[in-house]
Amino acid sequence: MSWDYCCRGAKSNYRVAVGRSKTVEGPYLDRSGKDMAKGGGTLFIEGDKKEWEAAGHCAAYTFDGEDIFVCHGYSVTQNGAAMLIQRPIVWTADGWPELKP
């Protein structure tokens, strides 16, 4: 899910958090077990203030057996220009997604 503010160029601050559930109806819990409906959420990606000011509005796809994270971000080096971010996803031993460095 995306948190905070989008569509403000370099003033955007949104980021992506993840949670998971045993059923589609939820509850969705973060890595520490906190319900996302009550403020939980494990941070997945946010702006690093070097390359990206903010990142969010996300999706995940599998292409040729590789999981890919795709989102919208605002470029620091291009004065807040909207850009597409694409990064491979890796999975921890206990089943949590992380972005490949």
N, C-alpha and C positions, 0 to 999 in steps of 0.2 A: 504494500500500500504506500501511497505518497502522503507525506505530512507537510504541512505549512504552506508557504506561498509560492505560487508559480506566476509566470507571465509578467514579471517585473524586471526582466533583463538582469543586469548585474545586481539588482536589489532583491532578487529571488533568493529564497532560503530553503526550498523544499528538498526533501530527502526520502529515501525508500527504506521501509522497515518490513520485516517478514515475521510470520507466525505460521503455525500449522495446527491442524485438527485431525482427529480420528474420523470425523464425519463432516460432510459438506455444510451441515447446519451449525457447526461450531460446538463449543467455543474454540476460538483460535488463540493459541498460547504462544508466547515468545520463548526464547531459549531458557529463560529462568523460570518459566511456568506462569507468568503473569498474563492475564486475559487481555487481549488486544482491545476489547470493547471497554476496558477500564484503564487505558493508558499504556498497556504493554506493547511490545514490538521490538524485535531485535534489529538494530541498525544494519542495513545491507550496503547502502551507498549514500554518500552525501558529498557536497562540494568540498574540495580540498583547498580552495582559495589560491591554487597555483595554476591548475588547468581548468577546473570547473568551479563556478560560483555556486551552483546548485544542480541537483539531478533528481528527476522524478518522472511521473506519468509513464509507467513502465509496463513491460511485457516480457515473457520468456518463451522461447521457441526451441525446438530441436531440429537441427539441420544435419543430415548425414551422420547421425549418432552423437553429435555434440550439442550440449545445451548452451544456448546463447541468451544473455540478458540484453535487452534493448530499452533505452530510455531517452528522454529529452533532457538536455542540459544547457546551461548558459556558460559560454566560454569566457574565461578571465582574460586570455590573451587577445581576444577579438571584441573587447569592450561589451561583453554581455550578449553577444550574438547567440541565437538559438542554434544548437547543434544536436546531432544524433550521436549517442554513445552506444557502442556495441562491445560487450565483453563476454568472454567465455565464463561459464559457471562451472565450479568444481563442487563436489559434495564431501562433507566431512564424514568420518566413520559412523557418526550417529545420525546422519541423514539431513544435516542442515546445509543450505546453499551458501556458497561464498564466491566472490569474484576472483578469477584467476589474475594474479598480479601482472 
